[in-house]
Amino acid sequence: MRRELDADIHICRFHPGYLTAERLAKAKKLKLAITAGIGSDHVDLNAANKTNGGITVAEVTGSNVVSVAEHVVMTILVLVRNFVPAHEMIEQGRWDVAEAAKNEFDLEGKVVGTVAVGRIGERVLRRLRAFDCKELLYYDYQPLSPEKEKEIGCRRVENLEEMLAQCDVVTINCPLHEKTKGLFNKDLIAKMKPGSWLVNTARGAIVVKEDVAEALKTGHLRGYGGDVWFPQPAPADHVLRTAKNPFGGGNAMVPHMSGTSLDAQKRYALGTKSILESYLSGKFDYKPEDLIVHGGDYATKAYGERAKLAKKDVAGP
């Protein structure tokens, strides 16, 4: 990190060098910070706006949305169909269909809701339509157009707790910032439908890990899955590595891999190259959707303009 502080450009990936206010204060030359992917919560964005006349923070927006959306749908099915315990049974040389099936359900007829309906959340809902769910819900401060809601077959719920109480499956697809950190704590989880499943491919710190583990242990959550952890890399004793429901299953956690398919990596590389070319050529003709902060101000509501939004607001990236 010491050498990077003397650089004009900082590029990071899923295990980034965190650009704290203290580090940014030492980066006298830094003008551009690029996330080779999506998610800039590792950057102190308020500090970036005030450093060196305003550091440009950019992401390769949209580069992994398909990959993550597919992973969300996969994780939902893995949990609902009780896949992991059934597979472990086979690995152990056992065969007990009744044991595997006693916690297995169909996705058809279930209510599924997404917390935020940005590029990823919308794609999740579109993919779930084919499963004939009872209802597809979403919570976001900015609604989809009526035409898009009709096309997808989804409905907006204006109150988060109201949506959670209706859902058999909840998927988290909002960015991490001051208002979403620790959002899913024991109090909010208690408002979820008993025996529901929770999927998180957004950021690990959006949930309180100990509260998720306890909810699994009691059976209030039937399952939790995803690929994001807090902290990352997850320590060997991280509680969500081994958390289980009363049936001995309900855990579908993997390393932070949902947006890192080989197809997504190609898109990361091309997008990062485009941002670099824009900066190095002096054109600064960045794609507006790639900018998080630019010119000393927030360029997106997904992270920025938080002071202008109501405290309850959650928006998808």
C-alpha positions, 0 to 999 in steps of 0.5 A: 500500500505504501507504494500505491499511495504515491500513484496516480491510479489505484486499481483494486478487486475483491480483496482490495486495499481499503482506501480509508480517509487516512490513506487518502490523505497520504495519497498526494498524487491520487486522481483515479481509483478503479474497482475492477468489478462492482462495489466501492464500499472499500473507499471512503467516498466522502473523503475521496470527494475532498481529496486532491480536488476530488478523486474520481472513483469508478466501477465497471458497472454492469460487468458482473450483474448477470453472473451474480443474478445467476448465482442468486437463483442457484443459491435459492434453489440450493437452499429450498431443495436442501441440496447441500445436506443431500450431497454430503450424505452421498459423499458420506456413503449414506442413502436416506431419501426421507432424511434428505427430503424432510427439509426439501421444498418447491420454489413454485408457489413461494413468495420471493422478495428482493431488497433493492431492485437495481441491475442485479435485483431486477435480473433475479426477478426476471429469472424467477418468473419462470419458476411460477412463484406465488408472488415476486416482491421488491423493496426500493426507494425508487419504483420500477415503471408500471410497464416493467413491473407488468413485464416482470410480474412483480410488485413493490412493497414500500415498507421493508418489514412489511415485505419481509413478513410476506416472503418465503425467500429474501435476497439482498441486492443493495450496496453497503453504506451507512444506512445498510450496514448491519441492516439485517440484525436480530430485530429485523430478522425477527420480522421475517417469516418463520422458516424463510430463507435469506440470500446475500450476494451484496456485502457481508456487513449488511447482515450481523453474522452472529444474529444470522447464525442464531436465527439459523440455530433456532430455525427462524431462518431455515437457511442462509446462503451467499458469497459475501463475508465480513470480514474478507477473507473470512477467518477460519472460525467465522460463525457463518462457515458452520452455522446450521439449522435444526435439521443440520443444513441450511448453509449455502455459503461459498467464497466471494465468487458469484461475480467472478465467472470467467465471462465476468472477468473478461468484462472486468478487464475490458471495462477497466481498460476503457476507464484507464484509456479515458483517464490516460488520454486526457479525454475523461469521457467516462461512462456516466454509469461507471462513476461513483464520485467525480469532480468532488461530488457523488455521481450516483444515488446507489452510494451517494447523495445519501444525505438527500435520501430518507433514512429508510431508503435502500436502492439497488446498484 
